[in-house]
Amino acid sequence: MLRNGRVPKGMREAVGEEFRQIIDVCRGEQGEELRRNAKEVQQKFEKAWEDGGEAQRELNALLKRCV
C-alpha cells in the first residue's frame, strides 16, 4: 500500500519507525500545538457544563421538549 508514498516494510520495522515518528512529532512544535488545542477544547467543555453554559441550556431545552 503506497498511500503515503513509502514502500511497506516488515511489520516490526514499520511499527517501530512509525512509533518513533509519532514520538518525534509529539515532542516538537506540532505536539505543542496539539496540546494547546486539546487544552482549549477542555476549557470549552468545562464552560459548556457550568451553570448557564451552552450544554446545560441545550440539555434543559431537550428535556422540556420531551415532557
C-alpha positions, 0 to 999 in steps of 0.5 A, spaced: 500 500 500 503 506 497 498 511 500 503 515 503 508 514 498 513 509 502 514 502 500 511 497 506 516 494 510 516 488 515 511 489 520 516 490 526 520 495 522 514 499 520 511 499 527 517 501 530 519 507 525 512 509 525 512 509 533 518 513 533 515 518 528 509 519 532 514 520 538 518 525 534 512 529 532 509 529 539 515 532 542 516 538 537 512 544 535 506 540 532 505 536 539 505 543 542 500 545 538 496 539 539 496 540 546 494 547 546 488 545 542 486 539 546 487 544 552 482 549 549 477 544 547 477 542 555 476 549 557 470 549 552 467 543 555 468 545 562 464 552 560 459 548 556 457 544 563 457 550 568 451 553 570 448 557 564 453 554 559 451 552 552 450 544 554 446 545 560 441 550 556 441 545 550 440 539 555 434 543 559 431 545 552 431 537 550 428 535 556 422 540 556 421 538 549 420 531 551 415 532 557 
